Amino acid sequence: SLPPDQQFTSSGSSSNSQKHPNEVSGSPVKSEEGLCRQHALKNSFVPMETIKSSQLEPITLVDQGGVHVSLHFAKDSPSGQPDVAVAVISTVNTSPLAVRDFLFQAAVPKTMLVKLQPASGKILPPYNPLLPPPAISQVLLLANPQKRNVRLRFKLTLTHGDQQLNETGEVDNFPDWTSLIDH
């Protein structure tokens, strides 16, 4: 078992999740401040159309067989929550095979909170070179009250053609926290 400040809380979501779109999964936070922040993140929802891209370089999470998953950072924090960072997970299919059953899950150390809003879909058609590739987009909200370096573990599951893809990874090359929230 990891020390308490190194343990992870998680959030997972798909477009047809049984959870309420604003529900955060993971372990409860015990401090009063933590409960307040968890509640604030739980009730946060950022509409995709309100997000503006930042100048920060996206991070590639998965690039396998024509399926490309990347993390893009938003320019602004949610209204009234200047200490919450917003990112968008973008999944594009440039392969001749369809993508189905898309599910992205994320976890962060217990000193942070993560919330995944429902994905924009779970299916990507095969690539058509005459059209721009469609994308599945998913908003990720991140609270980091202690302003520590961000570590994000993820699990991606999907079906690519007739092959099941289960990819896990950890992102530890996040931009500095202040650059995520001070735009």
N, CA, C and O of each residue as an XYZ file, in Angstrom:
732
protein
N       0.838     -1.185      0.000
C       0.000      0.000      0.000
C       0.878      1.242      0.000
O       1.919      1.281      0.656
N       0.452      2.247     -0.736
C       1.202      3.492     -0.814
C       0.923      4.357      0.403
O      -0.121      4.202      1.037
N       1.848      5.283      0.751
C       1.553      6.240      1.819
C       0.297      7.028      1.449
O      -0.020      7.146      0.265
N      -0.437      7.579      2.447
C      -1.707      8.251      2.163
C      -1.600      9.339      1.087
O      -2.515      9.478      0.276
N      -0.510     10.111      1.060
C      -0.422     11.182      0.065
C      -0.024     10.662     -1.314
O       0.011     11.437     -2.270
N       0.280      9.358     -1.442
C       0.650      8.765     -2.726
C      -0.455      7.849     -3.268
O      -0.353      7.353     -4.390
N      -1.511      7.625     -2.470
C      -2.593      6.764     -2.926
C      -3.414      7.503     -3.971
O      -3.371      8.731     -4.047
N      -4.163      6.754     -4.779
C      -4.874      7.341     -5.902
C      -6.378      7.270     -5.700
O      -6.898      6.290     -5.166
N      -7.074      8.320     -6.133
C      -8.526      8.303     -6.246
C      -8.835      8.248     -7.729
O      -8.021      8.671     -8.550
N      -9.996      7.733     -8.078
C     -10.248      7.532     -9.498
C     -11.588      8.072     -9.929
O     -12.485      8.328     -9.125
N     -11.685      8.233    -11.233
C     -12.933      8.628    -11.869
C     -12.981      7.941    -13.212
O     -11.980      7.894    -13.927
N     -14.124      7.412    -13.558
C     -14.283      6.775    -14.861
C     -15.636      7.133    -15.420
O     -16.591      7.342    -14.672
N     -15.718      7.204    -16.726
C     -16.971      7.612    -17.321
C     -17.037      7.120    -18.749
O     -16.021      7.039    -19.439
N     -18.214      6.799    -19.177
C     -18.450      6.551    -20.593
C     -19.745      7.256    -20.955
O     -20.471      7.722    -20.077
N     -20.029      7.333    -22.224
C     -21.196      8.089    -22.653
C     -22.511      7.462    -22.201
O     -23.537      8.143    -22.176
N     -22.500      6.195    -21.848
C     -23.743      5.574    -21.396
C     -23.632      5.117    -19.947
O     -24.274      4.146    -19.547
N     -22.824      5.810    -19.168
C     -22.604      5.454    -17.776
C     -23.912      5.528    -16.989
O     -24.777      6.353    -17.282
N     -24.045      4.668    -16.000
C     -25.218      4.688    -15.144
C     -25.115      5.790    -14.094
O     -26.108      6.126    -13.448
N     -23.919      6.354    -13.921
C     -23.732      7.391    -12.924
C     -24.333      8.699    -13.396
O     -24.456      8.944    -14.596
N     -24.702      9.531    -12.447
C     -25.101     10.891    -12.766
C     -23.892     11.581    -13.375
O     -22.777     11.350    -12.906
N     -24.055     12.416    -14.397
C     -22.892     12.997    -15.074
C     -21.965     13.779    -14.143
O     -20.788     13.956    -14.459
N     -22.470     14.243    -13.015
C     -21.628     15.044    -12.126
C     -21.069     14.236    -10.962
O     -20.482     14.815    -10.048
N     -21.232     12.918    -10.966
C     -20.774     12.120     -9.838
C     -19.285     11.826     -9.932
O     -18.775     11.446    -10.986
N     -18.607     12.007     -8.821
C     -17.180     11.701     -8.733
C     -17.051     10.371     -8.011
O     -17.646     10.172     -6.952
N     -16.267      9.453     -8.589
C     -16.026      8.202     -7.888
C     -14.670      8.281     -7.222
O     -13.841      9.109     -7.601
N     -14.432      7.445     -6.248
C     -13.150      7.443     -5.551
C     -13.370      7.428     -4.060
O     -14.506      7.384     -3.588
N     -12.287      7.465     -3.324
C     -12.353      7.403     -1.881
C     -12.744      8.753     -1.297
O     -12.378      9.794     -1.844
N     -13.485      8.746     -0.189
C     -13.850     10.019      0.417
C     -12.615     10.715      0.992
O     -11.666     10.072      1.440
N     -12.658     12.028      0.966
C     -11.587     12.836      1.546
C     -12.040     13.204      2.947
O     -13.197     13.580      3.137
N     -11.155     13.103      3.936
C     -11.571     13.237      5.321
C     -11.534     14.664      5.859
O     -12.330     14.993      6.739
N     -10.647     15.519      5.369
C     -10.549     16.857      5.929
C     -11.735     17.703      5.487
O     -12.334     17.454      4.441
N     -12.071     18.715      6.301
C     -13.188     19.592      5.970
C     -12.919     20.319      4.659
O     -13.804     20.432      3.811
N     -11.686     20.814      4.496
C     -11.325     21.501      3.259
C     -11.438     20.544      2.072
O     -11.942     20.919      1.014
N     -10.966     19.306      2.252
C     -11.046     18.319      1.191
C     -12.484     17.999      0.824
O     -12.805     17.860     -0.357
N     -13.366     17.879      1.834
C     -14.777     17.612      1.563
C     -15.386     18.755      0.772
O     -16.160     18.535     -0.160
N     -15.037     19.967      1.145
C     -15.546     21.140      0.456
C     -15.092     21.133     -1.005
O     -15.887     21.386     -1.909
N     -13.819     20.844     -1.227
C     -13.294     20.814     -2.594
C     -13.886     19.663     -3.390
O     -14.183     19.810     -4.575
N     -14.060     18.498     -2.731
C     -14.634     17.355     -3.434
C     -16.063     17.682     -3.854
O     -16.470     17.378     -4.976
N     -16.816     18.298     -2.959
C     -18.185     18.673     -3.278
C     -18.203     19.676     -4.433
O     -19.038     19.579     -5.332
N     -17.279     20.636     -4.404
C     -17.223     21.639     -5.469
C     -16.915     20.987     -6.817
O     -17.511     21.355     -7.830
N     -16.009     20.042     -6.841
C     -15.671     19.350     -8.089
C     -16.833     18.452     -8.522
O     -17.129     18.345     -9.713
N     -17.485     17.812     -7.558
C     -18.612     16.940     -7.862
C     -19.709     17.709     -8.589
O     -20.337     17.174     -9.503
N     -19.943     18.935     -8.199
C     -21.014     19.737     -8.788
C     -20.562     20.553     -9.991
O     -21.350     21.318    -10.546
N     -19.313     20.404    -10.398
C     -18.799     21.139    -11.558
C     -19.158     20.421    -12.845
O     -19.108     19.194    -12.931
N     -19.522     21.214    -13.841
C     -19.734     20.682    -15.174
C     -19.321     21.767    -16.156
O     -19.800     22.899    -16.077
N     -18.432     21.422    -17.081
C     -17.942     22.391    -18.059
C     -18.419     21.938    -19.439
O     -17.962     20.914    -19.946
N     -19.331     22.693    -20.046
C     -19.790     22.318    -21.390
C     -18.634     22.386    -22.395
O     -17.846     23.331    -22.389
N     -18.549     21.384    -23.243
C     -17.460     21.296    -24.223
C     -17.353     22.565    -25.066
O     -16.251     23.030    -25.355
N     -18.497     23.123    -25.459
C     -18.476     24.274    -26.357
C     -17.946     25.546    -25.697
O     -17.671     26.525    -26.392
N     -17.796     25.551    -24.365
C     -17.267     26.741    -23.686
C     -15.751     26.687    -23.501
O     -15.152     27.667    -23.057
N     -15.127     25.566    -23.832
C     -13.694     25.387    -23.587
C     -12.874     26.010    -24.709
O     -13.128     25.795    -25.894
N     -11.877     26.793    -24.288
C     -10.932     27.374    -25.243
C      -9.567     26.726    -25.013
O      -9.139     26.551    -23.873
N      -8.899     26.375    -26.090
C      -7.603     25.709    -26.011
C      -6.522     26.664    -25.498
O      -6.514     27.851    -25.826
N      -5.617     26.122    -24.692
C      -4.490     26.925    -24.208
C      -3.326     26.793    -25.190
O      -3.412     26.067    -26.180
N      -2.249     27.501    -24.902
C      -1.030     27.428    -25.709
C      -0.153     26.247    -25.292
O       0.870     25.982    -25.923
N      -0.551     25.530    -24.224
C       0.253     24.414    -23.728
C       0.229     23.247    -24.715
O      -0.796     22.968    -25.338
N       1.352     22.581    -24.847
C       1.483     21.438    -25.758
C       0.642     20.264    -25.257
O       0.720     19.919    -24.078
N      -0.169     19.635    -26.136
C      -0.927     18.439    -25.712
C       0.024     17.286    -25.376
O       1.176     17.266    -25.811
N      -0.479     16.335    -24.598
C       0.283     15.149    -24.226
C      -0.360     13.942    -24.905
O      -1.562     13.720    -24.764
N       0.426     13.167    -25.632
C      -0.073     11.937    -26.250
C      -0.132     10.845    -25.183
O       0.864     10.554    -24.521
N      -1.310     10.247    -25.029
C      -1.496      9.169    -24.067
C      -1.369      7.805    -24.734
O      -0.742      6.900    -24.185
N      -1.965      7.653    -25.919
C      -1.927      6.399    -26.663
C      -1.844      6.741    -28.144
O      -2.547      7.630    -28.624
N      -0.979      6.030    -28.867
C      -0.902      6.155    -30.321
C      -0.604      4.759    -30.839
O       0.554      4.359    -30.964
N      -1.673      4.021    -31.139
C      -1.508      2.604    -31.458
C      -2.494      2.197    -32.556
O      -3.704      2.372    -32.410
N      -1.973      1.660    -33.642
C      -2.807      1.113    -34.703
C      -3.751      2.113    -35.344
O      -4.810      1.729    -35.839
N      -3.389      3.382    -35.345
C      -4.251      4.406    -35.918
C      -5.205      5.046    -34.922
O      -5.936      5.970    -35.278
N      -5.212      4.573    -33.678
C      -6.020      5.188    -32.627
C      -5.096      6.115    -31.831
O      -4.110      5.673    -31.241
N      -5.433      7.401    -31.829
C      -4.596      8.417    -31.187
C      -5.407      9.087    -30.074
O      -6.462      9.667    -30.331
N      -4.908      9.003    -28.836
C      -5.568      9.611    -27.685
C      -4.608     10.645    -27.101
O      -3.463     10.333    -26.776
N      -5.092     11.877    -26.973
C      -4.240     12.928    -26.439
C      -4.993     13.780    -25.426
O      -6.223     13.831    -25.416
N      -4.228     14.439    -24.585
C      -4.751     15.287    -23.517
C      -4.429     16.731    -23.875
O      -3.263     17.110    -23.988
N      -5.475     17.533    -24.053
C      -5.332     18.945    -24.428
C      -5.761     19.799    -23.246
O      -6.748     19.489    -22.578
N      -5.030     20.865    -22.988
C      -5.297     21.699    -21.828
C      -6.127     22.918    -22.214
O      -5.911     23.531    -23.260
N      -7.084     23.258    -21.345
C      -7.961     24.397    -21.579
C      -7.295     25.669    -21.078
O      -6.435     25.647    -20.198
N      -7.718     26.764    -21.662
C      -7.180     28.073    -21.296
C      -7.718     28.542    -19.950
O      -7.000     29.180    -19.181
N      -8.971     28.229    -19.664
C      -9.633     28.787    -18.481
C     -10.091     27.706    -17.512
O     -10.381     26.574    -17.899
N     -10.148     28.092    -16.234
C     -10.737     27.244    -15.194
C     -12.244     27.415    -15.230
O     -12.741     28.377    -15.816
N     -12.993     26.487    -14.607
C     -14.454     26.669    -14.556
C     -14.807     27.959    -13.812
O     -14.085     28.384    -12.911
N     -15.902     28.559    -14.194
C     -16.361     29.794    -13.570
C     -16.466     29.621    -12.054
O     -17.117     28.692    -11.576
N     -15.828     30.513    -11.305
C     -15.880     30.470     -9.848
C     -14.966     29.437     -9.217
O     -14.994     29.260     -7.999
N     -14.149     28.744    -10.017
C     -13.245     27.724     -9.474
C     -11.846     27.921    -10.055
O     -11.401     27.121    -10.878
N     -11.163     28.957     -9.645
C      -9.861     29.268    -10.232
C      -8.776     28.236     -9.943
O      -7.734     28.249    -10.599
N      -8.994     27.338     -8.972
C      -7.995     26.327     -8.635
C      -8.258     24.984     -9.300
O      -7.632     23.987     -8.939
N      -9.173     24.937    -10.264
C      -9.481     23.697    -10.978
C      -8.977     23.824    -12.408
O      -9.268     24.800    -13.099
N      -8.221     22.827    -12.839
C      -7.731     22.793    -14.219
C      -8.699     21.981    -15.072
O      -9.328     21.033    -14.599
N      -8.803     22.375    -16.340
C      -9.682     21.694    -17.289
C      -8.821     21.169    -18.432
O      -7.965     21.879    -18.959
N      -9.062     19.921    -18.804
C      -8.377     19.327    -19.957
C      -9.416     18.545    -20.760
O     -10.481     18.197    -20.249
N      -9.090     18.278    -22.010
C      -9.969     17.494    -22.871
C      -9.187     16.302    -23.404
O      -8.112     16.459    -23.982
N      -9.738     15.113    -23.205
C      -9.167     13.902    -23.782
C      -9.792     13.777    -25.167
O     -11.015     13.724    -25.300
N      -8.952     13.731    -26.191
C      -9.421     13.654    -27.566
C      -8.934     12.349    -28.183
O      -7.743     12.042    -28.148
N      -9.867     11.584    -28.748
C      -9.540     10.306    -29.368
C      -9.944     10.353    -30.837
O     -11.096     10.640    -31.164
N      -8.989     10.070    -31.717
C      -9.210     10.108    -33.160
C      -8.810      8.748    -33.737
O      -7.844      8.129    -33.291
N      -9.568      8.299    -34.734
C      -9.293      7.027    -35.396
C      -8.869      7.296    -36.837
O      -9.664      7.798    -37.632
N      -7.623      6.966    -37.179
C      -7.157      7.106    -38.567
C      -6.890      5.739    -39.197
O      -6.144      5.632    -40.171
N      -7.501      4.700    -38.638
C      -7.307      3.347    -39.170
C      -8.514      2.941    -40.009
O      -9.563      3.581    -39.931
N      -8.379      1.889    -40.808
C      -9.510      1.414    -41.610
C     -10.510      0.565    -40.809
O     -11.464      0.032    -41.375
N     -10.291      0.441    -39.497
C     -11.172     -0.348    -38.637
C     -11.968      0.570    -37.716
O     -11.464      1.613    -37.301
N     -13.190      0.202    -37.396
C     -14.027      0.979    -36.485
C     -13.533      0.826    -35.044
O     -12.897     -0.168    -34.694
N     -13.836      1.824    -34.223
C     -13.570      1.789    -32.785
C     -14.931      1.778    -32.086
O     -15.808      2.584    -32.393
N     -15.089      0.837    -31.129
C     -16.336      0.725    -30.363
C     -16.005      0.598    -28.877
O     -14.857      0.368    -28.497
N     -17.022      0.749    -28.058
C     -16.933      0.482    -26.613
C     -15.837      1.308    -25.935
O     -15.127      0.791    -25.073
N     -15.691      2.567    -26.305
C     -14.677      3.456    -25.739
C     -14.965      3.727    -24.261
O     -16.081      4.100    -23.899
N     -13.959      3.538    -23.416
C     -14.059      3.867    -21.993
C     -12.701      4.346    -21.514
O     -11.708      3.627    -21.627
N     -12.655      5.558    -20.978
C     -11.429      6.135    -20.417
C     -11.652      6.332    -18.934
O     -12.675      6.883    -18.524
N     -10.694      5.884    -18.116
C     -10.750      6.064    -16.669
C      -9.477      6.760    -16.235
O      -8.429      6.591    -16.858
N      -9.562      7.548    -15.161
C      -8.403      8.292    -14.676
C      -8.332      8.221    -13.157
O      -9.349      8.109    -12.473
N      -7.103      8.288    -12.645
C      -6.867      8.304    -11.204
C      -5.716      9.250    -10.918
O      -4.783      9.380    -11.711
N      -5.798      9.915     -9.758
C      -4.749     10.834     -9.317
C      -4.415     10.530     -7.859
O      -5.189      9.858     -7.178
N      -3.265     11.021     -7.367
C      -2.956     10.817     -5.948
C      -4.070     11.390     -5.059
O      -4.788     12.305     -5.464
N      -4.205     10.840     -3.847
C      -5.283     11.243     -2.937
C      -5.229     12.719     -2.552
O      -6.220     13.257     -2.058
N      -4.110     13.376     -2.765
C      -4.024     14.812     -2.475
C      -4.713     15.632     -3.559
O      -4.830     16.850     -3.426
N      -5.167     14.990     -4.623
C      -5.836     15.663     -5.740
C      -7.192     15.009     -5.964
O      -7.489     13.952     -5.407
N      -8.011     15.657     -6.792
C      -9.297     15.091     -7.190
C      -9.420     15.179     -8.695
O      -8.986     16.156     -9.306
N     -10.014     14.152     -9.298
C     -10.237     14.148    -10.741
C     -11.694     13.800    -10.998
O     -12.295     12.992    -10.289
N     -12.241     14.422    -12.017
C     -13.603     14.104    -12.442
C     -13.620     14.036    -13.959
O     -13.147     14.948    -14.637
N     -14.161     12.962    -14.480
C     -14.358     12.823    -15.920
C     -15.836     13.027    -16.224
O     -16.692     12.339    -15.669
N     -16.129     13.967    -17.098
C     -17.492     14.130    -17.577
C     -17.740     13.036    -18.623
O     -16.785     12.447    -19.129
N     -18.991     12.761    -18.950
C     -19.264     11.706    -19.933
C     -18.598     11.998    -21.283
O     -18.515     13.148    -21.714
N     -18.136     10.948    -21.928
C     -17.521     11.073    -23.256
C     -18.592     11.466    -24.276
O     -19.777     11.197    -24.081
N     -18.161     12.102    -25.359
C     -19.093     12.543    -26.402
C     -19.656     11.369    -27.207
O     -20.613     11.537    -27.963
N     -19.074     10.202    -27.051
C     -19.555      9.014    -27.749
C     -18.730      7.814    -27.363
O     -17.820      7.926    -26.542
N     -19.030      6.661    -27.940
C     -18.229      5.470    -27.690
C     -17.841      4.752    -28.963
O     -17.241      3.678    -28.920
N     -18.191      5.356    -30.129
C     -17.911      4.731    -31.416
C     -17.236      5.737    -32.344
O     -17.648      6.894    -32.429
N     -16.185      5.278    -33.042
C     -15.552      6.062    -34.102
C     -15.557      5.212    -35.366
O     -15.102      4.069    -35.337
N     -16.062      5.746    -36.471
C     -16.085      4.960    -37.708
C     -14.679      4.778    -38.261
O     -13.746      5.455    -37.829
N     -14.524      3.856    -39.227
C     -13.224      3.730    -39.894
C     -12.860      5.056    -40.565
O     -13.735      5.840    -40.933
N     -11.577      5.288    -40.713
C     -11.086      6.516    -41.330
C     -11.505      6.605    -42.793
O     -11.418      5.625    -43.532
N     -11.956      7.776    -43.202
C     -12.292      8.060    -44.588
C     -11.382      9.206    -45.029
O     -11.517     10.316    -44.513
N     -10.460      8.974    -45.965
C      -9.502     10.022    -46.343
C     -10.150     11.242    -46.994
O      -9.486     12.262    -47.176
N     -11.421     11.159    -47.345
C     -12.107     12.295    -47.953
C     -12.769     13.203    -46.922
O     -13.268     14.276    -47.261
N     -12.772     12.766    -45.656
C     -13.400     13.534    -44.583
C     -12.426     13.717    -43.423
O     -11.548     12.880    -43.211
N     -12.576     14.808    -42.672
C     -11.748     14.919    -41.465
C     -12.136     13.810    -40.481
O     -13.311     13.458    -40.388
N     -11.167     13.258    -39.751
C     -11.514     12.170    -38.823
C     -12.369     12.700    -37.661
O     -12.033     13.723    -37.065
N     -13.469     12.010    -37.339
C     -14.255     12.407    -36.172
C     -13.479     12.088    -34.893
O     -12.512     11.328    -34.912
N     -13.916     12.678    -33.794
C     -13.229     12.474    -32.516
C     -14.237     12.175    -31.418
O     -15.388     12.607    -31.474
N     -13.784     11.429    -30.422
C     -14.499     11.308    -29.156
C     -13.786     12.267    -28.212
O     -12.565     12.215    -28.067
N     -14.553     13.139    -27.577
C     -13.978     14.110    -26.643
C     -14.553     13.867    -25.254
O     -15.712     13.483    -25.098
N     -13.709     14.100    -24.248
C     -14.137     13.920    -22.864
C     -13.440     14.958    -21.996
O     -12.218     15.102    -22.038
N     -14.235     15.681    -21.207
C     -13.686     16.728    -20.338
C     -13.195     16.098    -19.040
O     -13.877     15.274    -18.429
N     -11.985     16.511    -18.631
C     -11.380     16.074    -17.380
C     -11.187     17.311    -16.511
O     -10.596     18.296    -16.952
N     -11.684     17.261    -15.277
C     -11.502     18.338    -14.313
C     -10.540     17.854    -13.243
O     -10.624     16.711    -12.792
N      -9.629     18.721    -12.838
C      -8.593     18.329    -11.888
C      -8.432     19.397    -10.820
O      -8.171     20.562    -11.122
N      -8.591     18.986     -9.562
C      -8.349     19.870     -8.418
C      -7.068     19.409     -7.738
O      -6.848     18.215     -7.536
N      -6.240     20.365     -7.394
C      -4.931     20.064     -6.804
C      -4.673     21.085     -5.688
O      -3.835     21.973     -5.845
N      -5.400     20.962     -4.546
C      -5.323     21.981     -3.498
C      -3.923     22.202     -2.936
O      -3.611     23.306     -2.490
N      -3.078     21.179     -2.948
C      -1.726     21.334     -2.401
C      -0.722     21.752     -3.473
O       0.470     21.887     -3.198
N      -1.213     21.956     -4.698
C      -0.395     22.432     -5.822
C       0.857     21.577     -6.048
O       1.939     22.093     -6.327
N       0.682     20.273     -5.922
C       1.791     19.331     -6.148
C       1.934     19.041     -7.629
O       1.056     19.373     -8.426
N       3.055     18.413     -7.996
C       3.215     17.970     -9.379
C       2.128     16.943     -9.675
O       1.871     16.046     -8.872
N       1.497     17.081    -10.830
C       0.375     16.223    -11.179
C       0.876     14.897    -11.734
O       1.751     14.854    -12.599
N       0.298     13.815    -11.215
C       0.494     12.471    -11.762
C      -0.883     11.916    -12.044
O      -1.754     11.917    -11.174
N      -1.075     11.449    -13.243
C      -2.363     10.921    -13.653
C      -2.171      9.513    -14.182
O      -1.397      9.293    -15.113
N      -2.874      8.562    -13.592
C      -2.893      7.200    -14.125
C      -4.162      7.074    -14.950
O      -5.203      7.639    -14.612
N      -4.055      6.318    -16.044
C      -5.249      6.137    -16.871
C      -5.361      4.702    -17.339
O      -4.386      3.953    -17.408
N      -6.614      4.351    -17.662
C      -6.904      3.063    -18.270
C      -7.860      3.335    -19.424
O      -8.901      3.969    -19.249
N      -7.498      2.854    -20.592
C      -8.317      2.998    -21.786
C      -8.714      1.615    -22.257
O      -7.859      0.751    -22.453
N     -10.007      1.401    -22.440
C     -10.471      0.152    -23.036
C     -11.362      0.503    -24.222
O     -12.175      1.425    -24.161
N     -11.189     -0.249    -25.294
C     -12.010     -0.076    -26.489
C     -11.851     -1.306    -27.360
O     -10.959     -2.127    -27.145
N     -12.721     -1.423    -28.340
C     -12.617     -2.485    -29.329
C     -12.235     -1.826    -30.644
O     -12.921     -0.920    -31.116
N     -11.131     -2.288    -31.234
C     -10.614     -1.747    -32.492
C     -10.731     -2.858    -33.527
O      -9.970     -3.826    -33.507
N     -11.700     -2.705    -34.436
C     -12.012     -3.831    -35.325
C     -12.611     -4.933    -34.474
O     -13.660     -4.737    -33.860
N     -11.956     -6.105    -34.426
C     -12.422     -7.168    -33.539
C     -11.434     -7.418    -32.400
O     -11.547     -8.415    -31.686
N     -10.470     -6.520    -32.231
C      -9.467     -6.660    -31.171
C      -9.796     -5.759    -29.980
O     -10.088     -4.574    -30.143
N      -9.743     -6.341    -28.785
C      -9.931     -5.571    -27.559
C      -8.613     -4.879    -27.213
O      -7.563     -5.521    -27.191
N      -8.661     -3.579    -26.945
C      -7.480     -2.832    -26.526
C      -7.655     -2.438    -25.074
O      -8.643     -1.794    -24.721
N      -6.711     -2.814    -24.229
C      -6.678     -2.414    -22.826
C      -5.327     -1.761    -22.600
O      -4.303     -2.441    -22.534
N      -5.326     -0.465    -22.483
C      -4.071      0.277    -22.347
C      -4.082      1.023    -21.025
O      -5.039      1.729    -20.708
N      -3.011      0.864    -20.253
C      -2.876      1.626    -19.016
C      -1.592      2.431    -19.100
O      -0.658      2.063    -19.812
N      -1.557      3.517    -18.376
C      -0.355      4.339    -18.386
C      -0.399      5.364    -17.282
O      -1.393      5.506    -16.570
N       0.693      6.070    -17.158
C       0.804      7.138    -16.168
C       1.431      8.345    -16.841
O       2.424      8.233    -17.560
N       0.836      9.490    -16.595
C       1.360     10.745    -17.124
C       1.998     11.495    -15.963
O       1.322     11.876    -15.008
N       3.294     11.698    -16.057
C       3.969     12.469    -15.013
C       4.690     13.675    -15.613
O       5.483     14.328    -14.935
N       4.412     13.971    -16.892
C       5.033     15.129    -17.533
C       4.014     16.242    -17.771
O       4.059     16.938    -18.785
N       3.090     16.394    -16.812
C       2.128     17.483    -16.870
C       2.861     18.815    -16.819
O       3.937     18.909    -16.227
N       2.288     19.842    -17.432
C       2.859     21.178    -17.253
C       2.811     21.555    -15.768
O       2.045     20.980    -14.995
N       3.627     22.512    -15.391
C       3.619     23.018    -14.024
C       2.201     23.446    -13.651
O       1.493     24.032    -14.470
N       1.782     23.154    -12.412
C       0.403     23.429    -11.987
C       0.017     24.888    -12.215
O      -1.090     25.162    -12.678
N       0.896     25.817    -11.904
C       0.538     27.230    -12.070
C       0.267     27.576    -13.527
O      -0.555     28.448    -13.805
N       0.940     26.911    -14.466
C       0.657     27.195    -15.880
C      -0.694     26.611    -16.313
O      -1.264     27.046    -17.313
N      -1.206     25.627    -15.562
C      -2.515     25.055    -15.884
C      -3.660     25.932    -15.417
O      -4.729     25.933    -16.027
N      -3.447     26.686    -14.328
C      -4.554     27.476    -13.773
C      -4.351     28.983    -13.900
O      -5.312     29.731    -13.725
N      -3.146     29.459    -14.198
C      -2.883     30.904    -14.342
C      -2.676     31.219    -15.801
O      -1.565     31.103    -16.318
N      -3.743     31.618    -16.467
C      -3.620     31.882    -17.909
C      -3.659     33.353    -18.153
O      -3.571     33.792    -19.300
